Amino acid sequence: MACAHPTTPDGRYFVVKGQLWRCSNPALDEATRSGLVTQLMAARRAVRAAKAAQDSAGLRIARAAVQEAKVALGERGAPWWSDGSPDFNRKRIMNTPYALWWQALEA
């Protein structure tokens, strides 16, 4: 799956508006990844519907489904890499070891 945003050289994050977001686990096979993305999109639609209906119980359930799908994809929860490197998910890129790479990319 191609990413429209710059991806860090190690493939762990993509960058949106100067913030790092964890990429999906590349070890997932395509069928598993595709199924999880389908679940994620359905959960996001459920969030939208619950908000529109002002259904607070439905919103909690839908948000939990989004979280579950994102954890299964490796985008949240424990990092999918095993080398002990820290996780910089949702951090400003300039406050991470990727800052120099980002500055060079922007130049």
C-alpha positions in Angstrom: 0.0 0.0 0.0 1.5 3.3 -1.1 1.7 6.2 1.3 1.1 9.7 0.1 3.2 11.1 3.0 6.9 10.9 3.6 8.0 7.7 5.4 11.0 7.6 7.8 14.0 5.7 6.4 13.4 2.8 8.8 9.7 2.5 7.6 8.3 2.8 11.1 6.5 6.2 10.7 4.9 8.5 8.1 4.8 12.2 8.6 1.8 14.5 8.5 2.0 18.2 9.4 5.3 17.6 11.2 4.0 14.8 13.3 5.0 11.1 13.3 2.3 8.4 12.9 3.2 4.8 13.2 2.9 2.7 10.0 1.1 -0.6 9.9 3.2 -3.7 10.7 4.9 -4.7 7.4 5.0 -8.3 8.6 1.2 -8.6 8.2 0.3 -10.7 5.2 -1.9 -8.8 2.6 -5.1 -10.7 3.4 -4.8 -10.0 7.1 -3.9 -6.4 6.5 -6.8 -5.9 4.1 -9.3 -7.5 6.5 -8.1 -5.3 9.3 -8.3 -2.1 7.1 -11.9 -3.1 6.2 -12.7 -3.5 9.9 -11.1 -0.1 10.6 -13.1 1.7 7.9 -16.3 0.1 9.2 -15.5 1.2 12.7 -14.8 4.8 11.5 -18.1 4.8 9.7 -19.8 3.7 12.9 -18.1 6.6 14.8 -19.4 9.0 12.3 -22.9 7.5 12.5 -22.9 7.5 16.3 -21.8 11.2 16.4 -24.6 12.1 13.9 -27.1 10.3 16.0 -25.7 11.7 19.3 -25.5 8.1 20.5 -22.9 8.2 23.3 -23.0 4.4 24.0 -22.7 3.7 20.3 -19.8 6.1 20.1 -17.9 4.4 22.9 -18.4 1.0 21.1 -17.3 2.4 17.7 -14.2 4.1 19.1 -13.3 0.9 20.9 -13.6 -0.9 17.5 -11.3 1.7 15.9 -8.7 1.2 18.7 -8.9 -2.6 18.3 -8.3 -2.5 14.6 -5.4 0.0 14.9 -3.8 -2.1 17.6 -4.1 -5.2 15.4 -2.6 -3.3 12.5 0.3 -2.3 14.7 -0.5 1.4 14.4 -1.2 1.7 18.2 -0.3 -0.4 21.2 3.1 -2.1 21.5 5.5 -1.3 18.7 5.7 -4.0 16.1 9.5 -3.8 15.9 11.6 -5.9 18.3 15.0 -4.1 18.4 14.1 -2.2 21.6 14.0 1.2 19.9 11.6 3.7 21.6 8.2 4.5 20.0 7.8 8.1 18.8 4.2 7.6 17.6 2.2 10.9 17.6 5.3 13.0 18.5 6.4 16.1 16.8 9.2 15.1 14.4 11.5 17.9 15.5 11.5 16.4 19.0 12.7 13.0 17.9 15.9 11.5 16.4 14.3 11.9 12.9 14.6 15.7 13.1 17.8 15.9 11.0 16.4 13.5 8.4 13.2 15.7 8.2 15.2 18.9 7.9 17.2 17.5 5.0 14.1 16.2 3.3 12.5 19.7 3.6 15.5 21.4 2.1 
